[in-house]
Amino acid sequence: MPANKNQLLRMGVIIEMMRKNAMPNYRRFMEEMRRRDPAGTYQLSERTFRRDIQDLQTEFGAPIEYDASARGFFLIDKDWYSEQLMVEPFEMKSVVLGQKVAESLMPEPLRTSINEAVRSLLARNSTGFSERAEPDMMQIINPVQRPLSSEVFCTVFKAWEKRQKLQLSYCSAKGTQRDMVFEPHVLAWQSGVWYLKGLLCGTPKYSYRKPYDTILAVHRILAAERIVASFQGDQRLLESVKKGKLFEFSRYPEVRLHFLPAVALQARERFANEPECMQQEADGSLLVTLKDLAEYEAVDLILWVRGEVRVLAPEALRNEVIRIGEALLRNQK
């Protein structure tokens, strides 16, 4: 059996990576461990990694095999688990906190499935919280979400999970309905709306020679059906979303705003994680310089402080604010 707690923790990470289809090998495992250790102090030999794999197979009976084409290990049975690899208290705390977030974001029946899974874990493990803590006393208030068809969402979720293509009937924001074949690469939640970012492959009767990137709002999918055809995940699409660019909106290279004293405190709180972008003025106002900002984000900032801000640059943003102001005045008459 494992000689120490460190080996148990390493084994837990290896199994986690396999369940995520990350196909761990020594290099991928080390990359994951260094990601979890920002200080970069984690060290482990390849020999120790392979011994961990062997112990999982022989001591715990884990059904692990090696895929030469993917150059990594995988679980033959994804549902396999071992009672001996107990969940650590701090890990259970993360599970319970994750459940609270999922309750506010996930539609049914996934929400119920997540709750049942967590209850099953709690039946065998401590919550990891202090004895005086009441997790239900923490609530996450989520903006109103667009109504979703449970059937459609579950079909979309399964297709994303299994990397299967979808045949969809989709209604655009202009009310145009069309049928399409789509690869759901990235499932993303933003501002109360679930989106799919992926490749549009064509229609049920015609395949495009070159599929192209597009984004679909899940609540606008009228009907969805999984197709047997599968696809490989496109890391390029994932990286674009991770950089905060779910949508390819027009962007300003630099925006300079002068927040007036009445809202300077709110502005300082909002940009507290970017102190280098702020400059305090003697009259209590605040100068803020922001790089690579989407046009809609810049406008939202101005509306957020109800106009208590001057646009110093760029000129195009100042003109857009004036246009919006004139439209507001015109539409109130």
C-alpha positions in Angstrom: 0.0 0.0 0.0 1.1 3.6 -0.4 3.8 4.6 2.1 2.8 8.2 2.6 0.2 10.8 2.1 2.1 12.5 -0.7 1.8 9.4 -2.9 -1.9 9.2 -2.2 -2.3 12.8 -3.3 -0.3 12.2 -6.5 -2.4 9.1 -7.3 -5.5 11.2 -6.8 -4.3 13.7 -9.4 -3.4 10.9 -11.9 -6.9 9.4 -11.6 -8.5 12.9 -11.9 -6.5 13.5 -15.1 -7.6 10.1 -16.5 -11.3 10.9 -15.8 -10.8 14.2 -17.7 -9.4 12.3 -20.7 -6.1 14.2 -20.1 -4.1 11.0 -20.9 -1.4 11.6 -18.2 2.2 10.8 -18.9 5.2 12.0 -17.0 5.4 15.3 -18.9 1.7 16.1 -18.7 1.5 15.1 -15.0 4.4 17.4 -14.2 2.8 20.3 -16.1 -0.4 19.8 -14.1 1.4 19.6 -10.7 3.4 22.7 -11.5 0.2 24.5 -12.5 -1.1 23.6 -9.0 2.1 24.8 -7.4 2.6 28.5 -8.6 5.9 28.7 -6.7 7.3 26.1 -9.2 8.9 24.0 -6.4 7.3 20.7 -7.3 9.9 18.0 -8.3 9.3 14.4 -9.1 11.3 11.8 -11.2 9.8 9.9 -14.0 10.7 6.7 -12.2 8.5 7.7 -9.2 5.6 8.6 -11.6 5.8 5.2 -13.2 5.9 3.5 -9.8 2.7 5.4 -8.8 1.0 4.0 -12.0 2.2 0.5 -11.2 1.0 0.8 -7.5 -2.4 2.0 -8.7 -2.7 -1.1 -10.9 -1.3 -3.7 -8.5 -2.3 -2.4 -5.0 -5.6 -0.7 -5.9 -6.7 -2.7 -8.9 -7.1 0.3 -11.1 -7.9 -0.7 -14.7 -5.2 1.4 -16.3 -3.7 0.9 -19.7 -1.4 2.9 -22.0 -2.4 4.4 -25.3 0.6 4.5 -27.6 -1.0 6.8 -30.1 -1.9 9.4 -27.4 1.3 8.6 -25.4 -0.6 8.5 -22.1 -2.4 6.4 -19.6 -6.2 6.0 -19.4 -8.9 4.2 -17.3 -10.6 1.3 -19.2 -13.6 1.8 -16.8 -14.2 5.5 -16.1 -16.6 4.6 -13.3 -13.9 2.7 -11.3 -13.1 4.0 -7.8 -11.4 2.8 -4.7 -12.7 3.3 -1.2 -9.0 3.4 -0.1 -8.4 6.5 -2.0 -10.4 8.6 0.4 -11.4 12.2 -0.4 -9.3 14.7 1.7 -11.3 17.2 3.9 -10.0 20.2 1.9 -11.1 18.4 -1.3 -14.6 17.8 0.1 -14.8 21.5 1.0 -14.1 22.3 -2.6 -16.7 19.8 -3.8 -19.4 21.4 -1.5 -18.5 24.9 -2.6 -18.6 23.8 -6.3 -22.0 22.4 -5.7 -23.2 25.8 -4.5 -22.0 27.4 -7.7 -23.5 24.6 -9.9 -26.9 25.1 -8.2 -27.0 28.6 -9.5 -25.7 27.9 -13.0 -26.8 24.5 -14.1 -30.3 23.8 -15.4 -32.3 20.7 -14.5 -31.8 17.7 -14.6 -28.0 18.3 -14.3 -28.5 20.3 -11.1 -30.2 17.4 -9.4 -27.5 14.9 -10.7 -24.8 17.1 -9.2 -26.6 17.4 -5.8 -27.1 13.6 -5.7 -23.5 13.0 -6.4 -22.4 15.4 -3.6 -24.8 13.8 -1.2 -23.3 10.4 -2.0 -19.8 11.7 -1.3 -21.0 13.3 2.0 -22.4 10.0 3.1 -18.8 8.7 3.3 -16.8 11.8 3.9 -16.7 14.9 6.1 -17.6 18.3 4.5 -14.2 19.6 5.4 -15.8 22.7 7.0 -15.6 23.7 10.7 -18.1 22.0 12.9 -19.9 25.3 13.4 -20.2 26.0 9.7 -23.6 25.9 7.9 -22.9 25.7 4.1 -26.5 26.5 3.3 -26.0 29.9 4.9 -23.9 30.8 1.9 -26.0 31.7 -1.1 -24.9 32.6 -4.7 -27.2 35.1 -6.2 -27.2 34.5 -10.0 -28.5 37.0 -12.6 -31.8 35.8 -14.2 -30.9 33.2 -16.8 -32.6 32.8 -20.2 -35.2 30.0 -20.1 -33.7 26.8 -21.3 -35.2 23.6 -22.6 -33.9 20.8 -20.3 -34.1 18.3 -23.1 -32.0 20.5 -25.5 -29.5 21.4 -22.8 -28.9 17.8 -21.8 -28.4 16.8 -25.5 -26.0 19.7 -26.0 -24.1 18.8 -22.8 -23.8 15.1 -23.8 -22.5 16.1 -27.2 -20.0 18.4 -25.7 -19.0 15.8 -23.1 -18.5 13.0 -25.7 -17.2 15.3 -28.5 -20.0 14.4 -30.8 -21.4 16.6 -33.6 -24.9 18.0 -33.3 -27.7 18.5 -35.8 -29.5 21.6 -34.7 -32.5 23.7 -35.5 -31.4 27.3 -34.5 -33.2 30.6 -34.3 -30.9 33.7 -34.7 -31.3 36.9 -32.8 -33.1 38.3 -35.9 -35.7 35.5 -35.8 -34.3 33.5 -38.8 -34.5 29.8 -38.3 -32.1 27.3 -40.0 -30.8 23.8 -39.6 -27.1 23.1 -39.2 -24.4 20.6 -38.3 -22.2 21.9 -35.5 -19.1 20.8 -33.5 -19.6 21.9 -29.8 -16.0 22.5 -28.7 -16.4 25.0 -25.8 -19.4 25.3 -23.5 -19.3 28.7 -21.7 -21.5 30.6 -19.3 -21.5 34.4 -19.5 -23.8 37.0 -18.0 -26.7 34.6 -17.4 -26.4 32.9 -20.8 -25.0 29.6 -21.9 -23.1 29.6 -25.2 -21.4 27.1 -27.4 -18.3 28.0 -29.3 -17.3 25.6 -32.1 -17.3 24.9 -35.8 -20.2 25.2 -38.2 -19.8 22.2 -40.5 -22.7 22.7 -42.8 -26.3 21.6 -43.0 -27.9 18.1 -42.8 -27.8 17.9 -46.6 -24.5 19.8 -47.4 -21.1 19.8 -45.8 -18.9 22.9 -46.0 -15.5 22.4 -47.5 -14.0 24.4 -44.7 -16.0 24.6 -41.4 -15.8 28.0 -39.7 -15.9 29.3 -36.1 -19.2 30.5 -34.7 -21.0 31.0 -31.4 -24.5 29.8 -30.6 -26.7 30.8 -27.7 -28.0 27.6 -26.2 -31.4 29.1 -25.4 -31.9 29.8 -29.1 -31.5 26.1 -30.0 -35.0 24.9 -30.9 -34.1 21.2 -31.3 -30.9 19.2 -31.0 -29.8 15.7 -31.9 -26.5 14.0 -31.4 -24.7 12.6 -34.4 -22.5 9.5 -34.2 -19.7 11.4 -35.9 -17.1 12.6 -33.4 -14.4 15.3 -33.5 -11.1 16.3 -31.9 -11.1 19.2 -29.4 -9.7 22.4 -30.9 -7.4 24.1 -28.3 -7.3 27.3 -30.3 -11.0 27.8 -29.5 -10.5 27.1 -25.9 -7.5 29.5 -25.6 -9.5 32.3 -27.1 -12.3 31.9 -24.5 -9.7 31.7 -21.7 -8.4 35.0 -22.7 -11.8 36.5 -22.2 -12.6 36.6 -25.9 -15.7 34.5 -26.2 -16.9 36.9 -28.8 -14.6 38.6 -31.3 -16.0 42.2 -30.6 -14.3 45.3 -31.9 -11.8 46.5 -29.3 -10.0 49.7 -28.4 -6.3 49.4 -28.0 -6.4 51.9 -25.2 -9.1 53.7 -23.3 -8.5 56.6 -20.9 -11.3 57.6 -18.5 -11.5 60.3 -15.9 -13.8 59.2 -13.1 -15.2 62.2 -11.1 -14.8 62.3 -7.3 -18.4 61.1 -6.7 -17.6 57.7 -8.1 -13.8 57.5 -7.6 -14.1 55.1 -4.7 -16.3 52.7 -6.8 -13.8 52.9 -9.6 -10.8 52.1 -7.3 -12.6 49.1 -5.9 -13.4 47.8 -9.4 -9.8 48.1 -10.6 -8.1 47.1 -7.4 -6.5 44.1 -9.1 -4.9 46.4 -11.6 -3.3 49.2 -9.5 -1.0 50.2 -12.3 -3.9 51.4 -14.5 -5.0 54.0 -11.9 -3.7 57.5 -11.1 -5.2 59.4 -8.1 -5.8 63.2 -8.7 -5.6 65.9 -6.1 -9.3 66.7 -6.4 -10.2 63.2 -5.5 -11.0 62.1 -9.0 -9.3 59.1 -10.7 -7.6 58.6 -14.0 -7.8 55.0 -15.4 -6.0 53.7 -18.5 -7.2 50.4 -19.8 -5.6 48.3 -22.6 -7.4 46.2 -25.2 -11.0 46.9 -24.1 -14.0 45.7 -26.0 -16.3 48.5 -27.3 -19.3 47.3 -25.3 -17.2 47.0 -22.1 -16.1 50.6 -22.4 -19.7 51.8 -22.9 -20.8 49.6 -19.9 -18.2 51.3 -17.7 -19.7 54.7 -18.5 -23.3 53.7 -17.9 -22.2 51.9 -14.7 -21.3 55.2 -13.1 -24.3 56.9 -14.6 -22.2 59.2 -16.7 -20.0 60.5 -13.8 -16.9 60.1 -16.0 -15.1 61.9 -18.9 -13.8 60.0 -21.9 -10.3 61.3 -22.6 -9.5 58.8 -25.3 -10.2 57.5 -27.9 -12.2 60.0 -29.8 -14.4 57.1 -31.3 -15.6 56.1 -27.8 -16.4 59.8 -27.0 -18.5 60.0 -30.2 -20.2 56.7 -29.4 -21.2 58.0 -25.9 -22.6 61.2 -27.4 -24.6 59.1 -30.0 -26.1 56.9 -27.2 -26.9 60.0 -25.1 -28.7 61.7 -28.0 -30.6 58.5 -28.7 -31.7 58.3 -25.1 -32.9 61.9 -25.1 -34.7 61.4 -28.4 -36.5 58.2 -27.2 -37.8 59.8 -24.0 -39.9 62.4 -25.8 
